[in-house]
Amino acid sequence: MKQGKLLLLVSIFSLVLSGCMSTRHVLGHDDSDIDFDKASGGGRYSILQDHAPSGDIKVDHLPDLVPKWEAKSRGGNKNPYEVWGKKYWVMDSAKGYTAEGTASWYGKKFHGHKTSNGEIYDMYAFSAAHKSLPLPTYLKVTNLDNNRSVIVRVNDRGPFHGDRLIDLSYAAAVRLDYHKKGLARVRIEAITPAKGEAYAADDVPVETPQALPNKASAVSKGADASTPDLVFTHLQLGAFSSEASAETLKRRLFETFDTSVRVEVNQQGDGLYKVLVGPYKEMEELQKWQGKLQESGFGSPVRVALVP
């Protein structure tokens, strides 16, 4: 009987000891210094300390987001809301919003969990968390140290520690090249297309894909009148320094459209591998495919004219 009690005490002591050791391993300090409720999100997260995915990830193949008008989410826009005893207020509109500050990123700990507006967080997509912008909001984020930019969709709340302005998804941090540093000085600019508009790469709202085929003939006539020697033949979906990244995008196009799409990877004098769809003999057909590609999440295709 005494031996049984002794074994029981040894087992309990071992569990306590292993618990302390795992805590130190994960967080770097003792139980007494940890607010487990905050670290685990009230038991929501199984990982106490956020970290990057294992191994390097590539984002060259990921298409740029194309901002569009979206209604406010049912979730995540309560005004005010409270986190850790502090109240925050959500802006009525993001129009004209711009700010500069510190960006951090969030990754593995939150991957697969719900965001504030009820969507599922994907650290391999271009998304972000902000304390006061309406959900969702599209932002252009520029790393002020290297001038790299990425467009993200804000669908979450945070960051709620320090003086950080925004939390970007891990993939967005990789695109801006600060994922290994952890923090970056950034400028964020809201993109707010009106209903019925989408966003072009040159920051000018363009008509939605559905409207493009309706005005194809008018655009064609206008182009012929102003630039009689220039005929757009292809749509360019990306330009990559890596041939493998270009081939990945080409494969995604075939997986989406099967044999109805004509894709080529063209390496030109600048050394970049350009993914092109076409050729198209008629402007109407080119406009139609421009709309299809945008609707299917392949960014904002650029019209190009290839010299035979």
Contacts in CASP RR format, 6 or more apart in sequence:
PFRMAT RR
TARGET T0000
AUTHOR 0000-0000-0000
METHOD contacts of the structure
MODEL  1
MKQGKLLLLVSIFSLVLSGCMSTRHVLGHDDSDIDFDKASGGGRYSILQD
HAPSGDIKVDHLPDLVPKWEAKSRGGNKNPYEVWGKKYWVMDSAKGYTAE
GTASWYGKKFHGHKTSNGEIYDMYAFSAAHKSLPLPTYLKVTNLDNNRSV
IVRVNDRGPFHGDRLIDLSYAAAVRLDYHKKGLARVRIEAITPAKGEAYA
ADDVPVETPQALPNKASAVSKGADASTPDLVFTHLQLGAFSSEASAETLK
RRLFETFDTSVRVEVNQQGDGLYKVLVGPYKEMEELQKWQGKLQESGFGS
PVRVALVP
20 30 0 8 1.000
20 31 0 8 1.000
23 29 0 8 1.000
23 30 0 8 1.000
23 31 0 8 1.000
23 34 0 8 1.000
24 30 0 8 1.000
26 48 0 8 1.000
26 49 0 8 1.000
27 34 0 8 1.000
27 39 0 8 1.000
27 48 0 8 1.000
27 49 0 8 1.000
34 48 0 8 1.000
36 48 0 8 1.000
37 43 0 8 1.000
38 84 0 8 1.000
39 45 0 8 1.000
39 48 0 8 1.000
39 49 0 8 1.000
40 46 0 8 1.000
40 48 0 8 1.000
44 113 0 8 1.000
45 109 0 8 1.000
45 110 0 8 1.000
45 113 0 8 1.000
47 108 0 8 1.000
47 109 0 8 1.000
48 109 0 8 1.000
49 109 0 8 1.000
50 106 0 8 1.000
50 107 0 8 1.000
50 108 0 8 1.000
50 109 0 8 1.000
50 110 0 8 1.000
51 107 0 8 1.000
51 108 0 8 1.000
51 109 0 8 1.000
52 107 0 8 1.000
52 108 0 8 1.000
52 170 0 8 1.000
52 179 0 8 1.000
53 107 0 8 1.000
53 108 0 8 1.000
53 111 0 8 1.000
53 123 0 8 1.000
53 170 0 8 1.000
57 124 0 8 1.000
57 170 0 8 1.000
57 171 0 8 1.000
57 174 0 8 1.000
58 245 0 8 1.000
59 171 0 8 1.000
59 174 0 8 1.000
59 175 0 8 1.000
60 240 0 8 1.000
60 241 0 8 1.000
60 242 0 8 1.000
60 245 0 8 1.000
61 240 0 8 1.000
61 245 0 8 1.000
61 248 0 8 1.000
61 249 0 8 1.000
61 252 0 8 1.000
62 124 0 8 1.000
62 125 0 8 1.000
62 126 0 8 1.000
62 171 0 8 1.000
62 175 0 8 1.000
63 237 0 8 1.000
63 249 0 8 1.000
63 297 0 8 1.000
63 298 0 8 1.000
63 299 0 8 1.000
64 126 0 8 1.000
64 150 0 8 1.000
64 151 0 8 1.000
64 201 0 8 1.000
64 299 0 8 1.000
64 300 0 8 1.000
65 126 0 8 1.000
65 138 0 8 1.000
65 151 0 8 1.000
65 152 0 8 1.000
65 153 0 8 1.000
65 299 0 8 1.000
66 198 0 8 1.000
66 199 0 8 1.000
66 294 0 8 1.000
66 297 0 8 1.000
66 299 0 8 1.000
66 300 0 8 1.000
67 138 0 8 1.000
67 151 0 8 1.000
67 153 0 8 1.000
67 191 0 8 1.000
67 193 0 8 1.000
67 198 0 8 1.000
67 199 0 8 1.000
68 138 0 8 1.000
68 193 0 8 1.000
68 197 0 8 1.000
68 198 0 8 1.000
68 199 0 8 1.000
68 208 0 8 1.000
69 193 0 8 1.000
69 194 0 8 1.000
69 195 0 8 1.000
69 196 0 8 1.000
69 197 0 8 1.000
70 136 0 8 1.000
72 134 0 8 1.000
72 135 0 8 1.000
72 136 0 8 1.000
73 117 0 8 1.000
73 118 0 8 1.000
73 135 0 8 1.000
73 136 0 8 1.000
73 155 0 8 1.000
74 117 0 8 1.000
75 116 0 8 1.000
75 117 0 8 1.000
75 118 0 8 1.000
75 135 0 8 1.000
76 90 0 8 1.000
76 116 0 8 1.000
76 117 0 8 1.000
76 118 0 8 1.000
76 135 0 8 1.000
76 157 0 8 1.000
77 90 0 8 1.000
77 117 0 8 1.000
77 134 0 8 1.000
77 135 0 8 1.000
78 90 0 8 1.000
79 89 0 8 1.000
79 90 0 8 1.000
80 87 0 8 1.000
80 88 0 8 1.000
80 89 0 8 1.000
80 90 0 8 1.000
81 87 0 8 1.000
81 88 0 8 1.000
81 90 0 8 1.000
81 157 0 8 1.000
82 88 0 8 1.000
83 157 0 8 1.000
83 158 0 8 1.000
83 160 0 8 1.000
84 160 0 8 1.000
86 160 0 8 1.000
88 131 0 8 1.000
88 132 0 8 1.000
88 157 0 8 1.000
89 132 0 8 1.000
90 132 0 8 1.000
90 133 0 8 1.000
90 134 0 8 1.000
91 97 0 8 1.000
91 132 0 8 1.000
91 133 0 8 1.000
91 134 0 8 1.000
92 134 0 8 1.000
93 134 0 8 1.000
93 192 0 8 1.000
94 133 0 8 1.000
94 134 0 8 1.000
94 137 0 8 1.000
94 190 0 8 1.000
94 192 0 8 1.000
95 190 0 8 1.000
95 192 0 8 1.000
96 189 0 8 1.000
96 190 0 8 1.000
96 192 0 8 1.000
97 133 0 8 1.000
97 137 0 8 1.000
97 188 0 8 1.000
97 189 0 8 1.000
97 190 0 8 1.000
98 187 0 8 1.000
98 188 0 8 1.000
98 189 0 8 1.000
98 190 0 8 1.000
99 165 0 8 1.000
99 187 0 8 1.000
99 188 0 8 1.000
100 144 0 8 1.000
100 165 0 8 1.000
100 185 0 8 1.000
100 186 0 8 1.000
100 187 0 8 1.000
100 188 0 8 1.000
101 164 0 8 1.000
101 165 0 8 1.000
101 166 0 8 1.000
101 185 0 8 1.000
101 186 0 8 1.000
101 187 0 8 1.000
102 163 0 8 1.000
102 164 0 8 1.000
102 165 0 8 1.000
102 183 0 8 1.000
102 184 0 8 1.000
102 185 0 8 1.000
102 186 0 8 1.000
103 141 0 8 1.000
103 143 0 8 1.000
103 164 0 8 1.000
103 165 0 8 1.000
103 166 0 8 1.000
103 167 0 8 1.000
103 168 0 8 1.000
103 173 0 8 1.000
103 176 0 8 1.000
103 178 0 8 1.000
103 183 0 8 1.000
103 184 0 8 1.000
103 185 0 8 1.000
103 186 0 8 1.000
104 159 0 8 1.000
104 164 0 8 1.000
104 166 0 8 1.000
104 167 0 8 1.000
104 168 0 8 1.000
104 182 0 8 1.000
104 183 0 8 1.000
105 167 0 8 1.000
105 168 0 8 1.000
105 169 0 8 1.000
105 170 0 8 1.000
105 172 0 8 1.000
105 173 0 8 1.000
105 178 0 8 1.000
105 179 0 8 1.000
105 182 0 8 1.000
106 121 0 8 1.000
106 123 0 8 1.000
106 129 0 8 1.000
106 159 0 8 1.000
106 167 0 8 1.000
106 168 0 8 1.000
106 169 0 8 1.000
106 170 0 8 1.000
107 123 0 8 1.000
107 169 0 8 1.000
107 170 0 8 1.000
108 123 0 8 1.000
108 170 0 8 1.000
110 121 0 8 1.000
110 123 0 8 1.000
111 121 0 8 1.000
111 122 0 8 1.000
111 123 0 8 1.000
112 120 0 8 1.000
112 121 0 8 1.000
112 122 0 8 1.000
113 120 0 8 1.000
113 121 0 8 1.000
114 120 0 8 1.000
114 121 0 8 1.000
115 121 0 8 1.000
115 127 0 8 1.000
115 129 0 8 1.000
115 155 0 8 1.000
115 156 0 8 1.000
116 129 0 8 1.000
116 135 0 8 1.000
116 155 0 8 1.000
116 156 0 8 1.000
116 157 0 8 1.000
117 135 0 8 1.000
117 136 0 8 1.000
117 155 0 8 1.000
117 156 0 8 1.000
118 155 0 8 1.000
119 155 0 8 1.000
121 127 0 8 1.000
121 156 0 8 1.000
121 169 0 8 1.000
122 169 0 8 1.000
123 169 0 8 1.000
123 170 0 8 1.000
123 171 0 8 1.000
124 169 0 8 1.000
124 170 0 8 1.000
124 171 0 8 1.000
125 169 0 8 1.000
125 171 0 8 1.000
126 150 0 8 1.000
126 151 0 8 1.000
126 152 0 8 1.000
126 153 0 8 1.000
126 169 0 8 1.000
126 171 0 8 1.000
126 172 0 8 1.000
126 175 0 8 1.000
127 152 0 8 1.000
127 153 0 8 1.000
127 154 0 8 1.000
127 155 0 8 1.000
127 156 0 8 1.000
127 168 0 8 1.000
127 169 0 8 1.000
127 172 0 8 1.000
128 139 0 8 1.000
128 141 0 8 1.000
128 152 0 8 1.000
128 153 0 8 1.000
128 154 0 8 1.000
128 155 0 8 1.000
128 156 0 8 1.000
128 166 0 8 1.000
128 167 0 8 1.000
128 168 0 8 1.000
128 169 0 8 1.000
128 172 0 8 1.000
129 154 0 8 1.000
129 155 0 8 1.000
129 156 0 8 1.000
129 157 0 8 1.000
129 158 0 8 1.000
129 159 0 8 1.000
129 166 0 8 1.000
129 167 0 8 1.000
130 137 0 8 1.000
130 139 0 8 1.000
130 154 0 8 1.000
130 156 0 8 1.000
130 157 0 8 1.000
130 158 0 8 1.000
130 165 0 8 1.000
130 166 0 8 1.000
130 167 0 8 1.000
131 157 0 8 1.000
131 158 0 8 1.000
131 159 0 8 1.000
131 160 0 8 1.000
133 139 0 8 1.000
133 154 0 8 1.000
133 190 0 8 1.000
135 154 0 8 1.000
135 155 0 8 1.000
135 156 0 8 1.000
135 157 0 8 1.000
136 153 0 8 1.000
136 154 0 8 1.000
136 155 0 8 1.000
137 153 0 8 1.000
137 154 0 8 1.000
137 190 0 8 1.000
137 192 0 8 1.000
138 151 0 8 1.000
138 152 0 8 1.000
138 153 0 8 1.000
138 154 0 8 1.000
138 190 0 8 1.000
138 191 0 8 1.000
138 192 0 8 1.000
138 199 0 8 1.000
139 151 0 8 1.000
139 152 0 8 1.000
139 153 0 8 1.000
139 154 0 8 1.000
139 166 0 8 1.000
139 188 0 8 1.000
139 189 0 8 1.000
139 190 0 8 1.000
139 191 0 8 1.000
140 149 0 8 1.000
140 150 0 8 1.000
140 151 0 8 1.000
140 188 0 8 1.000
140 189 0 8 1.000
140 191 0 8 1.000
140 203 0 8 1.000
141 149 0 8 1.000
141 150 0 8 1.000
141 151 0 8 1.000
141 152 0 8 1.000
141 166 0 8 1.000
141 168 0 8 1.000
141 172 0 8 1.000
141 176 0 8 1.000
141 186 0 8 1.000
141 187 0 8 1.000
141 188 0 8 1.000
142 148 0 8 1.000
142 149 0 8 1.000
142 176 0 8 1.000
142 186 0 8 1.000
142 187 0 8 1.000
142 188 0 8 1.000
142 189 0 8 1.000
143 149 0 8 1.000
143 176 0 8 1.000
143 177 0 8 1.000
143 178 0 8 1.000
143 184 0 8 1.000
143 185 0 8 1.000
143 186 0 8 1.000
144 184 0 8 1.000
144 185 0 8 1.000
144 186 0 8 1.000
144 187 0 8 1.000
145 178 0 8 1.000
145 184 0 8 1.000
145 185 0 8 1.000
146 176 0 8 1.000
146 177 0 8 1.000
148 175 0 8 1.000
148 176 0 8 1.000
148 177 0 8 1.000
149 176 0 8 1.000
150 168 0 8 1.000
150 172 0 8 1.000
150 175 0 8 1.000
150 176 0 8 1.000
151 191 0 8 1.000
152 168 0 8 1.000
152 169 0 8 1.000
152 172 0 8 1.000
156 167 0 8 1.000
158 167 0 8 1.000
159 166 0 8 1.000
159 167 0 8 1.000
164 183 0 8 1.000
165 186 0 8 1.000
165 188 0 8 1.000
166 186 0 8 1.000
166 188 0 8 1.000
168 176 0 8 1.000
170 179 0 8 1.000
173 179 0 8 1.000
173 182 0 8 1.000
173 184 0 8 1.000
176 184 0 8 1.000
176 186 0 8 1.000
178 184 0 8 1.000
191 199 0 8 1.000
191 203 0 8 1.000
193 199 0 8 1.000
193 205 0 8 1.000
194 205 0 8 1.000
196 207 0 8 1.000
196 208 0 8 1.000
196 211 0 8 1.000
197 205 0 8 1.000
197 206 0 8 1.000
197 207 0 8 1.000
197 208 0 8 1.000
198 205 0 8 1.000
198 206 0 8 1.000
198 207 0 8 1.000
198 208 0 8 1.000
198 209 0 8 1.000
198 294 0 8 1.000
198 300 0 8 1.000
199 205 0 8 1.000
199 206 0 8 1.000
199 300 0 8 1.000
200 206 0 8 1.000
200 300 0 8 1.000
201 300 0 8 1.000
201 302 0 8 1.000
206 300 0 8 1.000
207 215 0 8 1.000
209 290 0 8 1.000
209 291 0 8 1.000
209 292 0 8 1.000
209 294 0 8 1.000
209 295 0 8 1.000
210 291 0 8 1.000
212 287 0 8 1.000
212 288 0 8 1.000
212 290 0 8 1.000
212 291 0 8 1.000
213 284 0 8 1.000
213 287 0 8 1.000
213 288 0 8 1.000
213 291 0 8 1.000
215 287 0 8 1.000
216 283 0 8 1.000
216 284 0 8 1.000
216 286 0 8 1.000
216 287 0 8 1.000
216 288 0 8 1.000
217 283 0 8 1.000
217 284 0 8 1.000
219 283 0 8 1.000
219 287 0 8 1.000
220 282 0 8 1.000
220 283 0 8 1.000
220 284 0 8 1.000
223 230 0 8 1.000
223 232 0 8 1.000
223 283 0 8 1.000
230 305 0 8 1.000
231 305 0 8 1.000
232 280 0 8 1.000
232 283 0 8 1.000
232 286 0 8 1.000
232 303 0 8 1.000
232 304 0 8 1.000
232 305 0 8 1.000
233 278 0 8 1.000
233 279 0 8 1.000
233 280 0 8 1.000
233 281 0 8 1.000
233 286 0 8 1.000
233 304 0 8 1.000
233 305 0 8 1.000
233 306 0 8 1.000
234 276 0 8 1.000
234 277 0 8 1.000
234 278 0 8 1.000
234 279 0 8 1.000
234 280 0 8 1.000
234 303 0 8 1.000
234 304 0 8 1.000
234 305 0 8 1.000
234 306 0 8 1.000
235 276 0 8 1.000
235 277 0 8 1.000
235 278 0 8 1.000
235 280 0 8 1.000
235 286 0 8 1.000
235 289 0 8 1.000
235 290 0 8 1.000
235 293 0 8 1.000
235 301 0 8 1.000
235 302 0 8 1.000
235 303 0 8 1.000
235 304 0 8 1.000
236 274 0 8 1.000
236 275 0 8 1.000
236 276 0 8 1.000
236 301 0 8 1.000
236 302 0 8 1.000
236 303 0 8 1.000
236 304 0 8 1.000
237 249 0 8 1.000
237 253 0 8 1.000
237 275 0 8 1.000
237 276 0 8 1.000
237 277 0 8 1.000
237 293 0 8 1.000
237 298 0 8 1.000
237 299 0 8 1.000
237 301 0 8 1.000
238 246 0 8 1.000
238 249 0 8 1.000
238 274 0 8 1.000
238 275 0 8 1.000
239 272 0 8 1.000
239 273 0 8 1.000
239 274 0 8 1.000
239 275 0 8 1.000
240 246 0 8 1.000
240 249 0 8 1.000
240 272 0 8 1.000
240 273 0 8 1.000
240 274 0 8 1.000
240 275 0 8 1.000
241 271 0 8 1.000
241 272 0 8 1.000
241 273 0 8 1.000
242 273 0 8 1.000
243 265 0 8 1.000
243 267 0 8 1.000
243 273 0 8 1.000
245 273 0 8 1.000
246 265 0 8 1.000
246 273 0 8 1.000
246 274 0 8 1.000
246 275 0 8 1.000
247 265 0 8 1.000
249 275 0 8 1.000
250 263 0 8 1.000
250 265 0 8 1.000
250 275 0 8 1.000
252 298 0 8 1.000
253 261 0 8 1.000
253 263 0 8 1.000
253 275 0 8 1.000
253 277 0 8 1.000
253 298 0 8 1.000
254 261 0 8 1.000
254 263 0 8 1.000
256 296 0 8 1.000
256 298 0 8 1.000
257 292 0 8 1.000
257 296 0 8 1.000
261 277 0 8 1.000
261 289 0 8 1.000
262 277 0 8 1.000
262 278 0 8 1.000
262 279 0 8 1.000
263 275 0 8 1.000
263 276 0 8 1.000
263 277 0 8 1.000
263 278 0 8 1.000
264 275 0 8 1.000
264 276 0 8 1.000
264 278 0 8 1.000
265 273 0 8 1.000
265 274 0 8 1.000
265 275 0 8 1.000
265 276 0 8 1.000
266 273 0 8 1.000
266 274 0 8 1.000
266 276 0 8 1.000
266 306 0 8 1.000
267 273 0 8 1.000
267 274 0 8 1.000
268 274 0 8 1.000
276 304 0 8 1.000
276 306 0 8 1.000
277 289 0 8 1.000
277 293 0 8 1.000
277 301 0 8 1.000
278 286 0 8 1.000
278 289 0 8 1.000
279 306 0 8 1.000
280 286 0 8 1.000
280 289 0 8 1.000
286 303 0 8 1.000
289 301 0 8 1.000
290 301 0 8 1.000
290 303 0 8 1.000
293 299 0 8 1.000
293 301 0 8 1.000
294 300 0 8 1.000
294 301 0 8 1.000
END
